[in-house]
């Protein structure tokens, strides 16, 4: 639920920037203010997220989903040695969405005079600055290949020590510095994560990696497309085109229609994209990926 609120705020800002739906945006400003108030409360160091200062999730009943990001498999959040992360878990991409939503909403409120006489816009900017600093201090880890942002922090605040595709969602949100974005772009395009067709959900160096794992080694079309969109936004055009070429080539193995996900078999070994047995085909997320691919390859402005 929290991720939807953040993405809704980002979407509202993007709609406003088009300049084509001003009346609709203004009608939704009260909702934006409520969502912003929730964000400031939910991720406040002394608020609902506890002392961590990050947006977290946990199933207190033991009967629901143990993981509540888009990677919702029970084994989706794990360490290099295969140990599963205990909650409450703070996902890297959710913090990035929160950062983007806070700054985008502050700009929107200021531009529309929706915060006249108030302090919400200023509070959102202060929140974003503090979140960015905490993220830089807590999420970045290092291995033999260099520094990278962890997929998540576990309940003890320990970062997961193996790369995953989650880092691709940070691009384009503004939470990364130019140098940090460069490191992420390079890691995404490394053989550790890039199969030649798309990005592994989990590094192939992880103990829990398997090309046919739902969220621990497979390639999801929309996941790679989000990374492409972020690469374009941050100026990594060549890298974005490489990933777009990969997805386009993969689509040839599926009748030029990208499936929900496919196996993380390297192109150098398989010669074609390998189907995942239970993948939805077609699927709305994957269909939307075609738009990003077209943008990266210059077919759309």
C-alpha positions, 0 to 999 in steps of 0.5 A: 500500500505504501509503495502505491501512495509514493508512485501515485505522487510521482505520477501526479507530478509527471501529469502536471509536468505535461501541462495537459491536465491542469484541472485534473491535477488541481482537483487531486491536490487535497489528496496529494497533501494527505499522501504527503502528510502520511509520508512525513509521518510514516518515514519519520525517524520517530514515527511509524517506521521506528528509529530506522527512519526508513519505510519498512514492511513486516507481516505481524500475523505470520499468515500473510506475505513475508515480502511485500515489495514487487518481489513478494516470494518468501525467498526474495530478500536474502544474503549472499550465503542464502540466509533469508532476511528477517523483518521489518525490511526496508527496500532500497527502491521504496526509499528512492520512491519516497525521495522522488515523491517528496521532492516532486510533491513539494515542487507541485505544491509550490507551483500551484500555491497549494501550500500557501501559508503552510510548511508542507513543501519545506518539510518534504524537502527537509525529509528528502535531504535527510532520507538521502543522507541516511540512505547513503550511509546505510544502504551502500556496501562493497564487494570485490567488484566495488560499491553498490546499493543493497537491495534492502536492510533487514530488521536489524538494519543490516544491508543485504550483501549481494546485488539485485535488480532493485538498484535499477529502480533507484536510477532517475529518482534523484536519490543517487549522486552522479557518481553513484548512478554511474556505479549502478549503471556499470553493475547492472550491465556487468555479467553478474546481473545482465544476461544479454537479454535482461537483468537478473533479479538476483546476482548470479554469485548468490548462493540462492541464485537459480535461473528458474527462480521466480525472484532469485535469478529470473529476468522480469521484463518490466524490471529491466524496463524500469532500469532502462527508464532510469538510465535514460533519465540519468543520461546513460543512453548507451547503457539504456540502449544495450538493455533495450536491445536485449529485451528486443532480442528476447522478444523474438523468442516469444513471438515478439511479445514479452512475457511476464518473466523468463529464465535467467539463462545467459544469451551466450549459453542459450542462444535464445531467451528461455521460457519460464514455465508459469509466466503470464503471456501476455501481461500488462507490466511487460506490454508497457515495457515496449514503450520504454524500449522504443524510447531507448532505441529512438523510436519515440521522442 
